[in-house]
Every structure is written in structure tokens, then in C-alpha cells.
Amino acid sequence: MSVGEENNKVSIIVVNWNGERFLRDCLGALSGQSYAHCEIVLVDNGSFDNSVCFTRENFPEVKIVALRENRGFTGGNAAGLEIAQGAYIALVNNDARAEKTWLENLIQPMLRDRTVGLCASKLIFDNTQTLNSAGDGLTTAGVGFNRGLGGSALDFNLPEPVFGACAAAVLYRRRMLDEIGFLDEDFFLYDEDTDLNFRAQLAGWKCIYVPTAVAYHVANATARRLSDLHVYYHTRNLEFVWIKNMPFGVMLRFAHHKLIQELGSFCYLCLRHGKWVPFFRAKRDALRTLSVMLKKRAKIQARKRVPNRYVRSVLTSMFTFGFFRQKMKQLIQG
């Protein structure tokens, strides 16, 4: 759907799978936004709980797309985009609760600057004062990460350009999505936002972190961290991100970082946590889809509008002290 930006309408897409327990808080917060020129689209991924009926009864203003099967986070959002009427597209996880002024604050950088294609929220772990994300970064090994993860929610109070935005509560300019594409449905779950962030950067779009756009996030409500599901999709999709997006010259420059990352992941997931099967199944499936990813890579690199030196400048070295220390601590403590 081609939509002009003049009306400033925002379509908020919420993908749900058996998340009835979250919907009262999530949809209630979105229905009460101070920025009223918006619509809410709930995409239900074939839930077998009472999610759809609950939404119809309690939030009749919400548009519902009831899918017969689970198409994952990527497929669910794609289904929502098909009926969305807004010039701006917001994605909100069903386990996220946005403050009343979240959308009003989040859209301001886009209204001021047409080169801003993404806006990142300040995500705080629910019922805590601990940061979940202050915008997203990407390491030189091609691994996305939440800025400020585990730190104080009182920090990161200045708006600033960042690499990307966590899709748990994000705003995209629709014109950008028309140019670079939406979430890649081959990802299904995890790292799809990292892939989109990278494509946006390569095409020259800006991402702005908006600290006054606050949402509270339960996190990992669909798949538990270090479950086989989590390990499989995260491991496989990191390969997709690297293969599709990393410019060849930057690949060569940081090939040793990628190798160290792979060895570290193997030690942590397989040797420490015994996740041999999902880890190697992920690597196998990444190899099987290599030809598909290379075709996508060709299109992405053809749209590239920034030099490699810019790409290097927006990556975070995997040896940056704070980031590396965090990962080593995770490796040691499990």
C-alpha cells in the first residue's frame, strides 16, 4: 500500500501468540496514547488461548488479523503491514507496556527530519529500574546487542543517533520500508530487527534513540533464553545477518572477530550448556540457504549508499571493554 506522509498516521502492529495474559496491559497502554492519530493492529499467530476473543470483547477498536498458523514474529508483522494504513509503522511486542507519551515522543525526530527512518525507544525491564535497551548496536563480529542492557534506567537520557532499534517497541518510516523492505520472513524469530537495522544503515537512513519514549518490557516471553528454539534461531540468523549485509571489505577487515565470536559461541552453547543439536542444526540450515541469502545480499549491496569507512564507524568493536567484559562474565557464569 502506498501511503503519503502528510497525514502523520501511525499504524501500531502487535504480534501475539498465546499471549492473552499480556494483552490487557499492552493494548490498554496503546489505546490510551496521547498521540491519537493512530490505529492498532493485532496479528494473532494461530493462538490456542483466548487471545482473539479477549481482544474483541475488551478492545473493539483494535483491528484483528487472525492467522491460522504461527508465522513467527516476521510473518506476523508482515501480515499486519498488509492492512496497515499509516505513513509510519510502529511495532510493539505483546509483552511490552508503553507509557502514555511513548508514541508522541517517538515520532518527533521523524517529523523534524525526513532522513530519519527509524526511532528507538527506551526499553526498561518490567517492574524494575533496569535497562533492556537504549537503542541497538552491532559488533564487528556481526552480533546485535541492546545498548545499556542491565544498567540503570536512569542512564542514557540524551537523544542521539544509534545503529538501530529493538523491534520490541520501534517506529519505522513507511517510505524507508518501501525502499529497503520489511522484516525478512526467512528469519521467523530473532535478529530480524538487526537485519533491518543494517539494511537501513547501508541505504543511508538515520536511526535516532529517543529516551523520552519509554516502554516496559517483560522480554523472552515467547521463547525462553537458551531454550533449543532460542539457540537455533539466534545462531542461524546471525549467519544471515553477516552474509546478507556485511560489505565485503568490512568482512575481510573483521574476519578474525567473526571467527573468535564463533568459537566463543561454540564454547558457551555447546561445551557449557550442551546445546549441540540446535547449534549445529542452525549452522547446517544456514549453509543450506546460502544461495538464497547471497541473492538477497546482491540486492542489498546494490542499494548501498554509504562508504565502508562509514559502516566501520557505526560498528562496535567486540573487544570494547564494557561489551567484552559483559560477554566474558556471561560465559563464565552461564
N, C-alpha and C positions, 0 to 999 in steps of 0.2 A: 504494500500500500504506500503510495506517495503522499506524504503529508507535509504541508508548509509549516514553517516555524512561527508564523505570525501569531497564531492563537495561543502559544505557550502551554498547550495542554500536555499533561504528563499522564502516561499510562503506567500504572504500578502492577507488575506481574508477580504473583506469589505462586510458586510451585509447591504442591503438597502431596505427600504420600503417607497415609495413615497418621496424620498429624493433628487430629481433632483436638487433642489436649492443648495445642498451641494457638489454635485459631481465634479464640476469644480475645486474647491479648494482642496478637498480631493484627488481625483485621480491625479490631476496635481502635487500635492506635492509628492505623492508616485511615480509617473513616473519620477520625477526628483531627486530621491535619489542618493547620492554619492556612496552608496553600490549598485552596478549594478547587482550583481548576484542574481536576484530575479524575481518573477513573481507576477502579481496582478490578483486576482480572485474576481470579483464582483458577489455576490449572490443576486438576486432580489427576494424579498418575495411577488411576485404577485402584484407589484405596478400597480396603475391605472393612474399614471402620465407618463411622457415621459422619465423616467429614463433609460430604456434599449436602446431605440433609441438614446438618447443623448450620452450614453457611446459608442455605436457602431460607431457613427459618429465622436466623438471627441477623443476617446481613443481606437483606433483599436487594440492596443497591449494587452488590458485587456481581460482576459478570462471571459466569462459571463455564469453564471448558472441562467437561468430564471425559477423560480418555479411558479407553477400555483396557489399556495395558500400561505398564510402567515404562515411560520413555526416558527416564532419568532426568537430571536437572537440565541438561542441554535440550533434550527433546521436548520437555515440558515447557520451557521458556520459549522455544520456537513456536509451539502451538499457541501460546499466549500472544506472541508478536503478530501472528496472522490476523488476529481480530483487534489488536490494539490500534487506537485512533490518534494517539498522542504524537506530537513532534519530538517528545522526549520520552525515553523508556527507562523506568526505574525497576530494578529487581530487588526483591526483599525475600529473604528466607522465611519460611513459616515459623521458625523458632526465634525470630527477631522482633523486637518491640521498639518502634520508632518514637522519639519524643515529638511533641505536638508541632514544633517548628522545624522538624527534620527536613522536610521537603522544601519548605520556604527558603531555608538557608542553603540547601544543597544546590538548588538551581541557579543561584545568583551568579556564580562565575560564568555559566553558560550564557546568561542573558547579557552579560557585560562584554564577553569575548567570544566571537564565533569560531575561533580556532581551538576552543576548549571542547573536547569530545567526550571526556569522562570526568565525573566528580566522585571523590571517595569520601565516605562517612567516617566519623569517629565511632568505632565499634567497641563496646565495653561488655565484658562478660556479665551475664545477667546476675543480679543480686550481689554484685561485687563492686569494687572500685579498681578493677584490674583491666588493663587494655587488652582487647582482642586484636584490633588493627587500627593503625593511624595511616591508612593507605598501604599499598603493597609495594614491595621491591622485588628485584630479580638478581640473583647472584651470577657471577661469572661462570658458574657451572650450569646455569640454566634452571635454577630452582627458585620458584616464587616463595616469598615469605611475607608475613604480616609485620609491618614496622611497629616497634614498641611492644610486641607481644609479651605479656606477663609483667609489663611495667605498670606504673601508676596511671590511673585515668586522669589525674590532674596534669599530666605532662602532654606534650605535643599540642599546644594551644594556638599555634600560628598557622594560618593558611599558607600553603606552599605547593610548588609543582612536585609531583612524585611519579614514580614509574607507572603505577597502575592502581586499581581499586579492587577491593574484595567484593565479590558479587553477592555477599550476604545482605548488603544494603548499598546499592550503587545507582548512579544516574548516567545514562548514555544519551548522546545526541543522536537522534534517529538518522540524520543525514550522514553521520560517520558510519553507522551500521550499514546503511545502504551502499557505502563505498567499500568498506573492508570486510563486510559480512558479520554475522551474529555469532553466537556460541557454536563451536564446532560439535555437531551431534555425534561424531565418532568418539568424542571424549566420554560421553554418557554422564560421568560423575568425576569431580575433582580436576583442578588445574585448568578447567575451561576458561576461567576468568584470566588466568595468567597468559594463556594463549591469545585471548582477545586484547589484553593489555599490550602485549608485544606487537601484535599486528597494528594497533593504533599508533604506537611509538614509531614503528617503521614507516608508517604513512604520514607522519608529521603532525599528528594530533596531540594536544596537551591534555594532561590529567592533573587536576587540582584537588588537593586534600582540603576538606572543609571541616575544621574542628568543631564548629557550632552545629553541625548536622550529626546529631547523636542518636545512636540506636543501641539497644541492649540485646545481646546475642547469647543463646544457650550454647550453640556450636556442637558439631558432631552428633546432632540429634538423629540423623538418618542412618549413618554408619559409624560405629564405634571406632575410635582411633586404634590402629594396629589390629583391627579385625581383618580377616582374609580379604573382604571386599575393599576395605580401605587400602591395604597394601597393594593389591592387584592394580586397581585403577590409578592410584597415585604413582606407582612405579612405571606402569605402561605409559601414562600420559605425560610424564616428564620427558620421555623419549620423543613423544610427539611434539612437545614444545620446542625442544632443541632442533629436531630435524626440520620442522616447518619454518622456523623463524630466525634462527641464529645466522647472520650473514657469514659467508664462507671465511672471509678474512678474520672475523672475530672468533669463529670456530677454531681456526688454527692457533690464534693467539692464546686461547684459553683451553686448549685441548687437554693439557695436563690437569687443569682444575676439574674438568669433566671426569677424567679418569680417577682422580682422588675421591670425588663425590661418589662415583660408582662403587669404589672399593669400600668407602665408609658405609654406604647403604647396605652392601652385602654383609658386612660385619655386624651391623646393627640389626638388620631384619632377619638374616638367616642364622648367623652364629649365635647372636644373643637371644633372639625371640623365636627361632625355629620356623620362620615363615618361608621355608624353601619352596613349597609348591606355588603359592601365589606370586612370589618374587620371580621365579623362572618361567612361570606361565605368562607373566606380564612381558618379560623380555622376548619370549617366543612370539607372542602375538604382536608386539611392536615390530619385530622383524618381518612377520607375515604381511603386515600392512605398509611396509616400507615404500612400495611403489605408489600407493595411494597418497602417502604423505609427501613424497617427492613431487607429485603432480601439484599438490596444494602449495608446496614450497615455491615452485616455479611462479605461480600466480602472485604469491605474497611478495616475493623478491622483486617481481616486475613492478609492483606498486610502491616499492621503497622510495622514499623521498628524502631521506636523511643519510649523511655520510657515516661510514663505520666509526669514525672518531666520536661522533655523537652517541652512537649505540654504546661504545665503550664507556662514555661518560655517565650514562644513566644506569649502568650495571654496578652492583655492589660486590666488591671482591669477597670471595668466600673465606678469605683469610683476614677480613676485617675483624679486629679483636673482639668486639662485643658479640658479633654474629657467630664467629668461630667458637668462642667460649661457650655460647649457648648450646651449640650443636655437640660439642665435646661433653658438656655436662649431661645432655640428653643421652649420649652414647654410653656414658659410664653408669648413669643411674637407671637407664631403661625407662 
